[in-house]
Amino acid sequence: MLKVGLVGCGGIGLRHADAYQSHSACDLRAVCDLVPERAEARAEALGAKAYYSEAEMLANEDLDAVGVIVADNLHFEPVMEALEAGKHVLVEKPLALRIDQAQQMVAKAQEKGVQLAVNYNRRFSQVNLRAKREIEAGTLGDLAYIMLKLSQGGPYGTSKEPYYHLYELQVHAFDLLRYFCGEVEELSCELGDVRGTGIWTSAAINLKFTSGAVGTMIGSWDSSFNHPIEYMEVCGTRGYIAVENGLTELRIHPHDTEDITVWHPSPFHEGTRFFDSFRGHIHAFIEALNAGRPVPVTGLDGLRGLQIIEACIASFEGHQPVKPY
Ligand SMILES: NC(=O)c1ccc[n+]([C@@H]2O[C@H](COP(=O)([O-])OP(=O)(O)OC[C@H]3O[C@@H](n4cnc5c(N)ncnc54)[C@H](O)[C@@H]3O)[C@@H](O)[C@H]2O)c1
């Protein structure tokens, strides 16, 4: 039974709480928030104990793991505090907004012998999980290219930093590129601000992977939430897979036939709506820790996302291809 406490009782904290509470091998014991009414209300709804600071929660509860679900620019301190206390941590994305902070978190987890995880939940939709299984089973042969689009309404979030779109939203897309095609060797990036928001709201990125595969990605806050926001195609020497909207449909197109396999996950299964993927990831996190296995998404995955973002910025500003790590 994994004993868990959560830091942050906002809207996304509620999604995390639901996921922990719905697992039979997890005991969600406590929540904390700097705003006492939020901590009290959430604790009462969950049947958990309320605290107004992480330090107080850590001092009074015997926890195995801590979830950190606070605003993007505030991840560092609560994560470090939990790691320092010897707790496993699952923090929301992006791991941090600065590479030096991400590196310190990864190093602290290693020093303390605990696991650090980042909520790249999009890996855990039913269609993305199946796409991964098909690729690993060799259905596509050797991978040749990936084409990924993630576009929705925006600007979103609280920051007005010019590159915030890459940190807030596209960090998910960069993780999916690595999840399906492996490490990025080099990339080139162009950014646009067609509405004059002062934020680079659209990105076009070309990538080369260490495997030899290539990729192209469009990421944008200049679209809307009213239509499908994602599309992915991964092609190999034997066929290609197309994933519609990250959730709704997976198609397998083998090269040697005109027949197509089309899969729509049953609406009665979990993992078919966006927030189900939180549950999928958090359940996998709980099960890995209970079994003493590595967690499925690591602090290193979080750090790699930031390194890819910084490479995009360097490429855009320097008008040249950049190696991210
Ligand atoms: N994975 C996804 O698809 C996805 C989607 C949306 C948001 N997010 C991420 O979720 C995170 C949280 O988002 P949110 O909308 O719930 O934020 P929020 O700001 O609405 O809520 C965060 C809460 O944490 C509390 N808090 C802040 N610092 C604290 C501290 N040190 N100790 C205790 N409490 C503290 C705040 O008082 C607030 O109540 C962000 O990192 C965001 O990027 C992820």
The ligand as an ORCA input file, in Angstrom:
! r2SCAN-3c Opt
* xyz 0 1
  N      -0.537     17.284    -17.618
  C      -1.463     18.084    -18.121
  O      -2.092     17.802    -19.136
  C      -1.762     19.380    -17.426
  C      -2.901     20.138    -17.765
  C      -3.099     21.354    -17.114
  C      -2.183     21.791    -16.136
  N      -1.095     21.031    -15.830
  C      -0.103     21.463    -14.812
  O      -0.641     21.291    -13.505
  C       0.050     22.179    -12.599
  C      -0.948     22.796    -11.623
  O      -1.989     23.401    -12.325
  P      -3.286     24.016    -11.572
  O      -4.112     24.617    -12.662
  O      -3.914     23.032    -10.658
  O      -2.592     25.170    -10.706
  P      -3.279     26.158     -9.632
  O      -2.318     27.306     -9.509
  O      -4.702     26.403     -9.972
  O      -3.276     25.319     -8.273
  C      -2.092     25.102     -7.562
  C      -2.374     25.136     -6.067
  O      -1.142     24.899     -5.396
  C      -1.045     25.763     -4.266
  N       0.390     25.933     -3.955
  C       1.303     26.621     -4.651
  N       2.525     26.484     -4.082
  C       2.363     25.669     -3.012
  C       3.242     25.146     -2.023
  N       4.548     25.415     -2.047
  N       2.721     24.359     -1.050
  C       1.404     24.065     -1.012
  N       0.509     24.536     -1.928
  C       0.988     25.321     -2.916
  C      -1.755     27.034     -4.685
  O      -2.212     27.763     -3.554
  C      -2.922     26.469     -5.528
  O      -4.065     26.229     -4.769
  C       0.865     23.131    -13.490
  O       2.221     22.737    -13.483
  C       0.263     22.931    -14.882
  O       1.186     23.129    -15.964
  C      -0.883     19.844    -16.449
*
